[in-house]
Amino acid sequence: MSYKERQIVSEELIPENPETAEAEPVKQRKNGLYPGISDELAESMRSGWADTELHGLEPIAQAGYTATRRAALSARFPGERLVVPAGNLRTRSNDTEYAFRASTEYAYLTGDRTQDGVLVLEPVEGGHDATIYLLPRSNRDNGEFWLDGQGELWVGRRHSLGEAEQLLGLPAKDVRELPAALAESTGPVRVVRGHDAGIEAALTDKVTAERDEELRVFLSEARLVKDAFEISELRKACDATARGFEDVVKVLDKAEATSERYIEGTFFLRARVDGNDIGYGSICAAGPHATTLHWVRNDGPVRPGELLLLDAGVETEELYTADVTRTLPVNGSFTPLQRKIYDAVYEAQEAGIAAVKPGAAFRDFHDAAQRVLAEKLVEWGLLGDLTVEKVLELGLQRRWTLHGTGHMLGMDVHDCAAARTEAYVDGVLEPGVCLTVEPGLYFQADDLTVPEEYRGIGVRIEDDILVTEDGNRNLSDTLPRQADEVEAWMAGLKG
């Protein structure tokens, strides 16, 4: 719902009998506000407020980086107006909204995370002039401050336009004036679609889907190589995520008494304390649920003797997320079969991580991990008398490996998703790329092609790997991976 579409929703101010209130002379909207509000109350709410304008604010930490990112965008599309919205609140149910999360493209280019914002790059000779359009402080004269459901009295103070300029290093204007200005604009325009219907409507006759897609693709590919600020944020996200995993291990006994929801809630608390939110829906999959790749219901039992596959990540305040998976024995010790499967996945991940380096093809780490898993499946007799080469040629291992071995990581958990195939999955790794390496083996509970004791066991190990000048660095290496180390780590936390 856009700013202009919001209704006055303060139930406390709606008269008990609107028809009677409308007829009473004292309540005839002389003040231009809601019927039933006296002139005296309206006048009282207009005055008596302290000046809270903030001065001398320091620019946000990434202001220099966002300026560099905007310069690259400007160079790619000279002479064109570029429009990048943050997005609006979305209704969850009736009159409540989901927590707002700014669009990745907008936050990447501005560092701002507030709803309804729009970045506009106006073409000028030699480049672009960038302006950020935001909601200003709530107006106290016309009653917006206390009568609008999104007025500051109800939802909290926002920065003034002047404050925003100091923080973001950008000229700031009132976003409510932007749709009309865009509707009257001339010349070529591109907009990032899918975030603000009002802005898109103002540009209906000025944009094309093909040209707008080129803008989205460029901004996706721009994030393939992370700058120093982004790398720092990803490490921060991984460190917070590691603390969240420690929190979960400490309360596994309580999870056993309740369900996977206890694990989900425990990790979510860490995400909110140490960051902005979870970066994606946490997968807290115990027992046979671990064989369901995207198990996010998290309503099943947690039983000793089974495995817990925890795939979760903290999103930082600057919206960079970790994506880490550990498969843990609920009672602290792997059974011999669990360990055999776990060790196979660990060996595959080691091979995959070793293949991450500058100049390597993106697909190399996947191929390396899949080969190890195929070798194990053949060794265990699950593929008859086929050779490893034949298994890989036919892709038969995929019945139990299911998914690709990793993806780009950043502000989106599956970052850079709009990048062209030749720039991403068919591309070459270079320093600054951050990706996940996450092989797994999943034996479904109803899979009659494997021995009964395998059924219902799922194992995945996932880490966040940064490509460096001379190889790679594991950003999530504070969490143990090798089976003996996992057991010792759990024992130390439970003790």
C-alpha positions as CSV (number, residue, x, y, z in Angstrom):
1,M,0.0,0.0,0.0
2,S,1.5,3.4,-1.0
3,Y,1.7,6.4,1.2
4,K,-1.1,8.2,-0.5
5,E,-3.4,5.2,-0.4
6,R,-3.2,4.8,3.4
7,Q,-6.4,5.7,5.3
8,I,-6.8,7.4,8.7
9,V,-7.1,4.3,10.8
10,S,-6.8,5.4,14.5
11,E,-9.8,3.7,16.0
12,E,-9.5,5.8,19.2
13,L,-10.4,8.9,17.2
14,I,-13.5,7.6,15.3
15,P,-16.7,8.9,17.0
16,E,-19.0,6.3,18.4
17,N,-21.9,7.6,16.3
18,P,-20.4,9.1,13.1
19,E,-23.8,10.2,11.8
20,T,-24.5,12.2,14.9
21,A,-21.0,13.5,15.1
22,E,-21.2,14.8,11.5
23,A,-24.4,16.8,12.4
24,E,-23.0,18.5,15.5
25,P,-21.9,22.1,14.7
26,V,-18.7,21.8,16.7
27,K,-17.5,18.9,14.6
28,Q,-18.0,20.1,11.1
29,R,-14.5,19.6,9.8
30,K,-13.7,23.3,10.2
31,N,-10.2,22.2,11.0
32,G,-9.9,20.1,7.8
33,L,-9.4,16.9,9.8
34,Y,-11.5,13.9,10.6
35,P,-15.2,14.4,11.6
36,G,-15.6,14.2,15.4
37,I,-12.4,16.1,16.2
38,S,-12.9,19.4,17.7
39,D,-11.1,22.5,16.6
40,E,-9.7,22.7,20.2
41,L,-8.2,19.2,20.0
42,A,-6.8,19.8,16.6
43,E,-5.2,23.1,17.7
44,S,-3.7,21.3,20.8
45,M,-2.1,18.6,18.7
46,R,-0.6,21.2,16.3
47,S,1.4,23.0,19.0
48,G,3.6,22.4,22.1
49,W,6.2,20.1,20.4
50,A,9.9,20.6,20.8
51,D,12.2,21.0,17.9
52,T,14.0,17.6,17.5
53,E,15.9,18.3,14.3
54,L,19.3,16.6,14.4
55,H,22.4,18.5,13.2
56,G,26.0,17.6,12.5
57,L,25.3,14.0,11.6
58,E,28.1,11.8,10.3
59,P,27.6,10.0,7.0
60,I,26.8,6.3,7.2
61,A,29.7,4.0,7.0
62,Q,29.0,2.9,3.5
63,A,28.3,6.3,2.0
64,G,31.5,6.3,0.0
65,Y,30.8,2.8,-1.3
66,T,27.3,3.6,-2.4
67,A,28.6,6.7,-4.3
68,T,31.0,4.4,-6.1
69,R,28.2,2.0,-7.0
70,R,26.0,4.8,-8.3
71,A,28.9,6.0,-10.4
72,A,29.2,2.6,-12.1
73,L,25.5,2.6,-12.7
74,S,25.7,6.1,-14.2
75,A,28.5,5.0,-16.6
76,R,26.5,2.0,-17.8
77,F,23.4,4.0,-18.8
78,P,24.5,7.5,-19.9
79,G,21.7,9.9,-20.9
80,E,18.9,7.9,-19.3
81,R,16.8,8.6,-16.2
82,L,17.1,5.7,-13.8
83,V,14.5,5.0,-11.1
84,V,15.1,2.6,-8.2
85,P,12.4,2.3,-5.6
86,A,12.7,0.9,-2.1
87,G,9.2,-0.5,-2.1
88,N,6.1,0.0,0.1
89,L,4.5,-1.8,3.1
90,R,2.7,-4.9,2.2
91,T,-0.5,-6.1,4.0
92,R,-0.2,-9.2,6.1
93,S,-3.8,-9.4,7.2
94,N,-6.5,-6.7,7.4
95,D,-4.8,-3.6,8.8
96,T,-1.4,-5.1,9.8
97,E,1.7,-5.1,7.6
98,Y,4.7,-7.3,7.2
99,A,7.9,-5.9,8.6
100,F,9.4,-3.7,5.8
101,R,12.6,-4.7,4.0
102,A,13.9,-2.3,1.4
103,S,14.6,-3.7,-2.1
104,T,18.1,-5.0,-2.5
105,E,18.8,-2.7,-5.5
106,Y,17.7,0.4,-3.6
107,A,19.6,-0.4,-0.4
108,Y,22.7,-1.3,-2.4
109,L,22.8,2.1,-4.1
110,T,21.8,4.3,-1.2
111,G,22.4,2.6,2.2
112,D,18.9,3.7,3.1
113,R,16.4,1.1,4.4
114,T,13.2,3.1,4.8
115,Q,9.8,2.4,3.1
116,D,8.5,4.4,0.1
117,G,11.9,5.8,-0.8
118,V,13.0,6.2,-4.4
119,L,16.5,6.8,-5.9
120,V,16.4,8.8,-9.1
121,L,19.5,9.4,-11.3
122,E,18.8,12.3,-13.6
123,P,21.0,12.5,-16.7
124,V,23.2,15.5,-17.0
125,E,26.2,16.3,-19.1
126,G,29.0,14.0,-18.1
127,G,26.9,11.6,-16.0
128,H,23.9,11.8,-13.6
129,D,22.7,13.8,-10.7
130,A,21.4,11.5,-8.0
131,T,18.5,12.4,-5.7
132,I,16.8,10.4,-3.1
133,Y,13.1,10.8,-2.6
134,L,11.8,10.1,0.9
135,L,8.9,10.7,3.2
136,P,9.6,13.8,5.2
137,R,8.7,14.2,8.9
138,S,5.0,13.9,9.6
139,N,3.2,17.2,9.2
140,R,1.7,18.4,12.5
141,D,-0.4,21.2,11.0
142,N,-2.7,19.1,8.9
143,G,-3.0,16.2,11.4
144,E,-0.9,13.7,9.5
145,F,1.3,13.3,12.6
146,W,-1.4,11.8,14.7
147,L,-4.3,10.9,12.4
148,D,-2.6,8.9,9.7
149,G,-2.0,5.2,10.5
150,Q,1.6,5.7,9.5
151,G,2.0,9.0,11.3
152,E,5.0,9.4,13.5
153,L,2.9,9.4,16.7
154,W,2.0,5.8,16.0
155,V,5.0,4.3,14.3
156,G,7.9,6.4,15.4
157,R,10.1,9.2,14.2
158,R,11.7,9.2,10.8
159,H,14.6,11.3,9.6
160,S,13.9,14.7,8.1
161,L,15.0,15.3,4.6
162,G,17.9,17.4,5.9
163,E,19.0,14.6,8.2
164,A,18.8,12.1,5.4
165,E,21.0,14.3,3.2
166,Q,23.7,14.4,5.9
167,L,23.5,10.6,6.5
168,L,23.3,9.4,2.9
169,G,25.4,12.1,1.1
170,L,22.5,12.7,-1.4
171,P,20.1,15.6,-2.0
172,A,16.7,14.5,-0.6
173,K,13.3,15.6,-1.7
174,D,9.6,14.7,-0.8
175,V,8.7,11.4,-2.4
176,R,5.0,12.5,-2.6
177,E,5.9,14.9,-5.4
178,L,7.8,12.3,-7.4
179,P,4.9,10.5,-9.3
180,A,3.7,13.7,-10.9
181,A,7.2,14.7,-11.8
182,L,7.9,11.4,-13.4
183,A,4.6,11.4,-15.3
184,E,5.6,14.8,-16.9
185,S,9.3,13.8,-17.6
186,T,10.7,13.2,-21.1
187,G,13.5,11.2,-22.5
188,P,14.6,7.6,-21.9
189,V,13.7,6.1,-18.5
190,R,14.4,2.8,-16.8
191,V,12.9,1.5,-13.6
192,V,13.5,-1.4,-11.3
193,R,10.1,-3.2,-11.4
194,G,8.2,-5.1,-8.8
195,H,8.6,-2.8,-5.7
196,D,6.4,0.3,-6.1
197,A,3.2,0.1,-8.2
198,G,2.6,3.9,-7.9
199,I,6.0,4.7,-9.4
200,E,5.6,2.2,-12.2
201,A,2.1,3.6,-13.0
202,A,3.6,7.1,-13.4
203,L,6.1,5.6,-15.9
204,T,3.7,3.3,-17.8
205,D,4.1,5.0,-21.2
206,K,7.8,5.7,-20.8
207,V,9.4,2.3,-20.1
208,T,9.6,-1.1,-21.6
209,A,10.0,-4.5,-20.0
210,E,13.1,-5.3,-22.0
211,R,15.0,-2.1,-21.1
212,D,14.0,-2.4,-17.4
213,E,15.2,-5.9,-17.4
214,E,18.6,-4.7,-18.6
215,L,18.8,-2.4,-15.6
216,R,17.9,-5.2,-13.2
217,V,20.5,-7.5,-14.7
218,F,23.2,-4.9,-14.5
219,L,22.5,-4.3,-10.8
220,S,22.5,-8.0,-10.1
221,E,25.8,-8.5,-11.9
222,A,27.3,-5.4,-10.1
223,R,27.0,-7.4,-6.9
224,L,29.0,-10.4,-8.1
225,V,32.2,-8.9,-6.7
226,K,31.9,-7.6,-3.2
227,D,33.7,-4.4,-2.0
228,A,35.5,-4.1,1.4
229,F,32.3,-2.9,3.1
230,E,30.3,-5.8,1.9
231,I,32.9,-8.4,2.9
232,S,33.0,-6.9,6.4
233,E,29.2,-7.2,6.6
234,L,29.2,-10.8,5.5
235,R,31.8,-11.7,8.1
236,K,29.7,-10.0,10.7
237,A,26.7,-11.9,9.5
238,C,28.6,-15.2,9.7
239,D,29.9,-14.5,13.2
240,A,26.4,-13.7,14.5
241,T,25.1,-16.8,12.8
242,A,27.7,-18.9,14.6
243,R,26.5,-17.5,17.9
244,G,22.9,-18.4,16.9
245,F,24.0,-22.0,16.3
246,E,25.7,-22.1,19.7
247,D,22.4,-20.8,21.2
248,V,20.5,-23.7,19.6
249,V,22.9,-26.4,20.9
250,K,22.5,-25.0,24.4
251,V,18.8,-25.5,24.4
252,L,18.4,-28.8,22.5
253,D,17.0,-30.4,25.6
254,K,14.2,-27.9,25.6
255,A,13.6,-28.5,21.9
256,E,13.3,-32.2,22.6
257,A,10.5,-31.3,25.0
258,T,8.7,-29.1,22.5
259,S,9.5,-29.2,18.8
260,E,11.5,-27.7,16.0
261,R,9.8,-24.4,16.7
262,Y,11.9,-24.0,19.8
263,I,15.0,-24.1,17.6
264,E,13.5,-21.7,15.2
265,G,12.6,-19.2,17.9
266,T,16.0,-19.5,19.6
267,F,17.9,-18.7,16.4
268,F,15.4,-15.9,15.5
269,L,16.2,-14.2,18.9
270,R,19.9,-14.1,18.0
271,A,19.1,-12.7,14.6
272,R,17.1,-9.8,16.1
273,V,19.6,-9.1,18.8
274,D,22.7,-9.2,16.7
275,G,21.2,-8.1,13.4
276,N,18.2,-6.9,11.5
277,D,16.4,-10.2,11.0
278,I,16.9,-13.7,9.7
279,G,18.1,-13.6,6.1
280,Y,15.6,-16.3,5.0
281,G,13.2,-18.7,6.6
282,S,15.2,-20.9,8.9
283,I,15.3,-24.7,8.1
284,C,15.2,-26.5,11.5
285,A,14.7,-30.0,10.2
286,A,15.0,-32.8,12.7
287,G,14.9,-36.6,11.9
288,P,13.4,-37.4,8.5
289,H,12.5,-33.7,7.9
290,A,16.2,-33.2,7.1
291,T,15.6,-35.0,3.8
292,T,13.2,-32.2,2.7
293,L,15.4,-29.6,1.1
294,H,13.3,-26.5,2.2
295,W,11.6,-27.7,5.3
296,V,10.5,-24.4,6.9
297,R,7.3,-25.6,8.7
298,N,9.5,-26.4,11.7
299,D,6.7,-28.0,13.6
300,G,8.0,-31.5,14.1
301,P,9.5,-33.4,17.0
302,V,13.2,-33.3,18.0
303,R,14.3,-36.7,19.2
304,P,17.5,-38.0,20.7
305,G,19.3,-40.4,18.4
306,E,18.3,-38.5,15.3
307,L,20.0,-35.7,13.4
308,L,19.1,-32.0,13.3
309,L,19.8,-30.2,10.0
310,L,19.9,-26.5,10.8
311,D,20.2,-24.1,7.8
312,A,20.0,-20.5,9.0
313,G,21.5,-17.1,8.6
314,V,21.5,-13.8,10.4
315,E,20.9,-10.7,8.3
316,T,22.9,-7.6,9.4
317,E,21.4,-4.2,9.9
318,E,22.9,-3.3,6.5
319,L,20.9,-6.3,5.0
320,Y,23.8,-8.7,4.3
321,T,23.0,-12.3,5.2
322,A,24.9,-15.4,6.1
323,D,23.8,-18.8,4.9
324,V,25.2,-21.7,7.0
325,T,24.2,-25.3,7.6
326,R,25.3,-27.7,10.2
327,T,23.9,-31.2,10.7
328,L,24.1,-32.1,14.4
329,P,23.3,-35.3,16.4
330,V,20.6,-34.2,18.8
331,N,22.0,-36.2,21.7
332,G,25.6,-35.0,20.9
333,S,27.0,-38.2,19.3
334,F,26.7,-39.6,15.8
335,T,25.8,-43.2,15.3
336,P,28.2,-45.2,13.1
337,L,25.9,-44.9,10.0
338,Q,25.2,-41.2,10.6
339,R,28.9,-40.6,10.9
340,K,29.6,-42.5,7.7
341,I,27.1,-40.4,5.7
342,Y,28.3,-37.2,7.5
343,D,31.9,-37.9,6.7
344,A,31.1,-38.4,3.1
345,V,29.4,-35.0,2.9
346,Y,32.3,-33.4,4.8
347,E,34.8,-34.9,2.3
348,A,32.7,-33.6,-0.6
349,Q,32.6,-30.1,0.9
350,E,36.3,-30.2,1.4
351,A,36.8,-31.0,-2.2
352,G,34.3,-28.3,-3.2
353,I,36.0,-25.6,-1.1
354,A,39.4,-26.5,-2.5
355,A,38.1,-25.8,-6.0
356,V,37.1,-22.2,-5.1
357,K,39.9,-20.0,-6.3
358,P,40.6,-17.1,-8.7
359,G,40.4,-18.2,-12.3
360,A,38.3,-21.4,-11.6
361,A,35.0,-21.9,-13.4
362,F,32.0,-21.3,-11.1
363,R,30.9,-24.9,-11.8
364,D,34.2,-26.4,-10.7
365,F,33.3,-26.6,-7.0
366,H,30.0,-28.3,-7.7
367,D,31.6,-30.8,-10.0
368,A,34.3,-31.6,-7.4
369,A,31.8,-32.2,-4.6
370,Q,29.5,-34.3,-6.8
371,R,32.3,-36.5,-7.8
372,V,33.1,-37.3,-4.2
373,L,29.5,-38.1,-3.4
374,A,29.2,-40.3,-6.5
375,E,32.2,-42.2,-5.4
376,K,30.7,-42.8,-2.0
377,L,27.4,-43.9,-3.4
378,V,29.1,-46.4,-5.7
379,E,31.4,-47.6,-2.8
380,W,28.3,-48.2,-0.7
381,G,26.7,-50.4,-3.4
382,L,23.7,-48.1,-4.0
383,L,24.3,-47.9,-7.7
384,G,24.9,-51.5,-8.7
385,D,28.0,-52.1,-10.8
386,L,28.1,-48.7,-12.5
387,T,31.4,-46.8,-12.6
388,V,31.7,-43.4,-11.0
389,E,32.2,-41.9,-14.5
390,K,29.0,-43.5,-15.8
391,V,27.0,-42.3,-12.7
392,L,28.2,-38.8,-13.2
393,E,27.5,-38.9,-17.0
394,L,23.9,-40.0,-16.3
395,G,23.5,-37.8,-13.2
396,L,22.3,-40.8,-11.2
397,Q,23.8,-39.5,-7.9
398,R,21.3,-36.6,-8.0
399,R,18.6,-38.9,-6.6
400,W,20.3,-38.4,-3.3
401,T,22.3,-35.2,-3.8
402,L,19.3,-33.2,-5.1
403,H,20.7,-29.7,-5.5
404,G,23.5,-27.6,-6.8
405,T,26.4,-27.3,-4.5
406,G,26.2,-23.5,-3.9
407,H,25.2,-20.1,-5.0
408,M,26.3,-16.4,-4.8
409,L,25.7,-14.8,-1.4
410,G,25.2,-11.1,-0.4
411,M,22.2,-8.9,0.3
412,D,20.0,-11.7,-1.0
413,V,20.6,-15.2,0.2
414,H,20.6,-16.2,-3.4
415,D,22.3,-13.1,-4.6
416,C,22.8,-11.9,-8.1
417,A,20.0,-14.1,-9.3
418,A,19.2,-11.9,-12.3
419,A,22.8,-12.1,-13.6
420,R,23.3,-13.6,-17.1
421,T,24.3,-17.2,-17.3
422,E,27.6,-16.3,-18.9
423,A,28.4,-14.0,-16.0
424,Y,27.3,-16.4,-13.2
425,V,27.0,-20.2,-13.6
426,D,29.1,-20.2,-16.8
427,G,31.4,-17.5,-15.4
428,V,34.9,-17.5,-13.8
429,L,35.6,-16.8,-10.1
430,E,37.6,-13.7,-9.2
431,P,38.6,-12.1,-5.9
432,G,35.7,-10.6,-4.0
433,V,33.1,-13.2,-5.1
434,C,31.3,-14.8,-2.1
435,L,29.5,-18.0,-2.5
436,T,28.2,-21.0,-0.5
437,V,29.6,-24.5,-0.7
438,E,26.9,-26.9,0.5
439,P,26.9,-30.5,-0.6
440,G,24.4,-32.9,0.9
441,L,23.0,-36.4,0.9
442,Y,19.3,-37.1,1.5
443,F,17.8,-40.5,1.8
444,Q,14.0,-40.2,1.8
445,A,12.0,-42.1,4.4
446,D,10.1,-43.9,1.6
447,D,13.1,-44.6,-0.6
448,L,13.1,-48.4,-1.3
449,T,16.3,-48.3,-3.3
450,V,18.5,-47.9,-0.3
451,P,18.8,-50.1,2.8
452,E,16.2,-49.4,5.5
453,E,18.7,-48.0,7.9
454,Y,19.6,-45.2,5.5
455,R,16.0,-44.0,5.1
456,G,15.1,-40.8,6.8
457,I,18.7,-39.5,7.1
458,G,19.6,-36.2,5.6
459,V,23.0,-34.4,5.9
460,R,24.1,-31.0,4.6
461,I,27.2,-29.0,5.5
462,E,27.3,-25.4,4.2
463,D,29.8,-22.6,4.6
464,D,30.2,-19.1,3.1
465,I,33.4,-18.9,1.1
466,L,35.1,-15.7,-0.1
467,V,37.4,-15.9,-3.2
468,T,40.7,-14.2,-2.3
469,E,43.7,-13.2,-4.4
470,D,45.5,-16.5,-3.6
471,G,42.6,-18.9,-2.9
472,N,39.7,-18.6,-0.6
473,R,38.6,-17.8,3.0
474,N,35.9,-19.5,4.9
475,L,33.9,-16.7,6.5
476,S,31.9,-19.1,8.7
477,D,34.9,-21.1,9.9
478,T,34.2,-20.4,13.6
479,L,31.7,-23.3,13.5
480,P,33.3,-26.7,13.5
481,R,32.7,-29.1,10.6
482,Q,34.6,-32.3,11.1
483,A,32.5,-34.9,13.0
484,D,34.8,-35.3,16.1
485,E,35.1,-31.5,16.4
486,V,31.3,-31.2,16.1
487,E,30.8,-33.7,19.0
488,A,33.4,-32.0,21.2
489,W,31.9,-28.5,20.4
490,M,28.4,-29.7,21.4
491,A,29.6,-31.4,24.5
492,G,31.4,-28.2,25.6
493,L,28.3,-26.1,25.1
494,K,25.9,-28.5,26.8
495,G,28.3,-29.0,29.7
